[in-house]
Amino acid sequence: MINLKLNNSIEMPILGLGVYKITDKKELENAVRFAIEAGYRKFDTAQFYNNEKELGEAIRKTGIKREEVFITTKIWNTKQGYNSTRKSFEESLEKLNMDYVDLLLIHWPGQNKDRYLDTYRALENICQSKKAKSIGLSNFEIKHLKDIFAHCNIAPTVNQIERHPNLARNELVNFCKKHNMVVEAWSPLGRGKLFDNEVIIDIAKKYNKTPAQIILRWNIESGISVIPKSVNKNRIEENIDVFDFNLDKNDIERINSLENGDRIGSDPLVFDF
């Protein structure tokens, strides 16, 4: 496993398991066990996913030490604002049954600058209390990031965004890198939409890998963290088996050519709540 060094010198695994929409307790428990056995050490949840409690229990059942796993959660839109963020975060810690999280993010910026600045101020307070080792953002565009950088006392470490070959977000990725932020891709596999793409299939055959492995590797070789979601044992194992090959420059350019602006989620420049 490759670790990425965040701007606060904390190391974060480049690949983890996303648990979006996994609310069945047994299903989540099995997925976490499969992941730990396969070598995963990072798990990404959120208040909105409604499974923080189940994730915490599943991790404890594996017997792994808390300090050996990297846990991310996110402040949901309806919980934003300074006081509400701090209160809801304490509730998240209680559900996870943990003393701290490794990374705490604001889930969406929305269009209210004062609101997300207040929310980020709460994240800074939580970080200073050591209850979140690192803080960052999710779905923040350049204009939102500029607001954060103009007012923050603690620099955000991560920006988690939708990124896959149809939506590479190069300008945003470059802005984040320039400001020493790690980019993390949610839905890095584009929910499987590209698995039957001729270019991806052709490249997969060349390396004797699956389409999913090719797409994850494409992200990783750009220094992008990935959190593919799965509950299937074989897929969980497949998704982490991406550290034994490198893509040729020509193949990376072929994947880059698949950019067409297609989104799975909302556009953060217009989405509000």
Solvent accessible surface area in square Angstrom, and as a share of the most:
residue,aa,sasa,rsa
1,M,98,0.44
2,I,73,0.37
3,N,76,0.39
4,L,30,0.15
5,K,135,0.57
6,L,4,0.02
7,N,48,0.25
8,N,61,0.31
9,S,78,0.50
10,I,52,0.26
11,E,90,0.40
12,M,0,0.00
13,P,13,0.08
14,I,3,0.01
15,L,0,0.00
16,G,0,0.00
17,L,1,0.00
18,G,4,0.04
19,V,0,0.00
20,Y,65,0.25
21,K,138,0.58
22,I,3,0.01
23,T,74,0.43
24,D,79,0.41
25,K,106,0.45
26,K,124,0.53
27,E,72,0.32
28,L,0,0.00
29,E,28,0.13
30,N,40,0.20
31,A,0,0.00
32,V,0,0.00
33,R,100,0.37
34,F,33,0.14
35,A,0,0.00
36,I,22,0.11
37,E,117,0.52
38,A,33,0.25
39,G,29,0.28
40,Y,0,0.00
41,R,78,0.29
42,K,1,0.00
43,F,0,0.00
44,D,3,0.01
45,T,0,0.00
46,A,0,0.00
47,Q,31,0.14
48,F,98,0.41
49,Y,25,0.09
50,N,115,0.59
51,N,0,0.00
52,E,6,0.03
53,K,107,0.45
54,E,43,0.19
55,L,0,0.00
56,G,0,0.00
57,E,41,0.18
58,A,3,0.02
59,I,4,0.02
60,R,100,0.36
61,K,137,0.58
62,T,42,0.24
63,G,62,0.60
64,I,27,0.14
65,K,127,0.54
66,R,51,0.19
67,E,123,0.55
68,E,86,0.38
69,V,5,0.03
70,F,11,0.05
71,I,0,0.00
72,T,1,0.01
73,T,0,0.00
74,K,0,0.00
75,I,0,0.00
76,W,51,0.18
77,N,8,0.04
78,T,108,0.63
79,K,78,0.33
80,Q,17,0.07
81,G,18,0.18
82,Y,48,0.18
83,N,116,0.60
84,S,43,0.28
85,T,0,0.00
86,R,98,0.36
87,K,137,0.58
88,S,5,0.03
89,F,0,0.00
90,E,78,0.35
91,E,67,0.30
92,S,2,0.01
93,L,11,0.06
94,E,140,0.63
95,K,100,0.43
96,L,0,0.00
97,N,99,0.51
98,M,22,0.10
99,D,121,0.63
100,Y,36,0.14
101,V,0,0.00
102,D,11,0.06
103,L,0,0.00
104,L,0,0.00
105,L,0,0.00
106,I,0,0.00
107,H,15,0.07
108,W,25,0.09
109,P,0,0.00
110,G,0,0.00
111,Q,64,0.29
112,N,68,0.35
113,K,89,0.38
114,D,104,0.54
115,R,52,0.19
116,Y,5,0.02
117,L,31,0.16
118,D,55,0.29
119,T,0,0.00
120,Y,5,0.02
121,R,125,0.46
122,A,0,0.00
123,L,0,0.00
124,E,12,0.05
125,N,47,0.24
126,I,8,0.04
127,C,21,0.13
128,Q,118,0.52
129,S,58,0.38
130,K,157,0.66
131,K,74,0.31
132,A,0,0.00
133,K,91,0.39
134,S,1,0.01
135,I,1,0.01
136,G,0,0.00
137,L,0,0.00
138,S,1,0.00
139,N,5,0.03
140,F,0,0.00
141,E,8,0.04
142,I,37,0.19
143,K,105,0.44
144,H,1,0.00
145,L,0,0.00
146,K,119,0.51
147,D,29,0.15
148,I,0,0.00
149,F,55,0.23
150,A,79,0.61
151,H,104,0.47
152,C,31,0.18
153,N,131,0.67
154,I,47,0.24
155,A,44,0.34
156,P,0,0.00
157,T,3,0.02
158,V,0,0.00
159,N,0,0.00
160,Q,2,0.01
161,I,3,0.02
162,E,7,0.03
163,R,9,0.03
164,H,0,0.00
165,P,0,0.00
166,N,12,0.06
167,L,10,0.05
168,A,4,0.03
169,R,49,0.18
170,N,88,0.45
171,E,132,0.59
172,L,2,0.01
173,V,7,0.04
174,N,93,0.48
175,F,29,0.12
176,C,0,0.00
177,K,98,0.42
178,K,167,0.71
179,H,62,0.27
180,N,100,0.51
181,M,5,0.02
182,V,20,0.12
183,V,2,0.01
184,E,1,0.01
185,A,0,0.00
186,W,40,0.14
187,S,22,0.14
188,P,3,0.02
189,L,22,0.11
190,G,1,0.01
191,R,148,0.54
192,G,25,0.24
193,K,97,0.41
194,L,9,0.04
195,F,71,0.30
196,D,111,0.58
197,N,41,0.21
198,E,147,0.66
199,V,37,0.21
200,I,0,0.00
201,I,58,0.30
202,D,70,0.36
203,I,0,0.00
204,A,4,0.03
205,K,154,0.65
206,K,115,0.49
207,Y,42,0.16
208,N,137,0.70
209,K,33,0.14
210,T,49,0.28
211,P,33,0.21
212,A,4,0.03
213,Q,11,0.05
214,I,0,0.00
215,I,0,0.00
216,L,0,0.00
217,R,20,0.07
218,W,4,0.01
219,N,0,0.00
220,I,8,0.04
221,E,56,0.25
222,S,37,0.24
223,G,30,0.29
224,I,0,0.00
225,S,0,0.00
226,V,0,0.00
227,I,10,0.05
228,P,2,0.01
229,K,95,0.40
230,S,13,0.09
231,V,51,0.29
232,N,68,0.35
233,K,87,0.37
234,N,110,0.56
235,R,130,0.47
236,I,0,0.00
237,E,67,0.30
238,E,39,0.18
239,N,5,0.02
240,I,23,0.11
241,D,67,0.35
242,V,0,0.00
243,F,63,0.26
244,D,102,0.53
245,F,24,0.10
246,N,104,0.53
247,L,11,0.05
248,D,68,0.35
249,K,156,0.66
250,N,95,0.49
251,D,2,0.01
252,I,43,0.22
253,E,91,0.41
254,R,75,0.27
255,I,0,0.00
256,N,66,0.34
257,S,84,0.54
258,L,25,0.12
259,E,77,0.34
260,N,91,0.47
261,G,40,0.39
262,D,66,0.34
263,R,77,0.28
264,I,45,0.23
265,G,26,0.25
266,S,48,0.31
267,D,44,0.23
268,P,6,0.04
269,L,84,0.42
270,V,112,0.65
271,F,58,0.24
272,D,71,0.37
273,F,81,0.34
